[in-house]
Amino acid sequence: MATVLLPPSLMKKPFNLSIVLTRIEKAVKPYPKAAMFELYERGYTTLFEQLISCIISIRTLDETTIPLSEKLFKMARTPKELLNLSPKN
């Protein structure tokens, strides 16, 4: 079987993940961070807090998710505390 040599202009360049990630980071920089990242940076870092915020986020816009999650976590930051809340809260 003969080996075919392509001119350098037609050769496939190796995939460089760091270049791709840098380009993506630059492309999304002008946009606000997703609610989940914003909440994490505000200290809501437990798996429970992230899960509850994710569930809220599925049903609302980010503009609603952040204040609603923060309001909820002022009352309850653990599953046990959440169970102790009444519907009137």
Secondary structure as GFF3:
##gff-version 3
##sequence-region A 1 89
A	DSSP	three_ten_helix	8	10	.	.	.	ID=ss1
A	DSSP	alpha_helix	17	28	.	.	.	ID=ss2
A	DSSP	alpha_helix	35	41	.	.	.	ID=ss3
A	DSSP	alpha_helix	47	59	.	.	.	ID=ss4
A	DSSP	alpha_helix	62	75	.	.	.	ID=ss5
A	DSSP	alpha_helix	79	83	.	.	.	ID=ss6
###
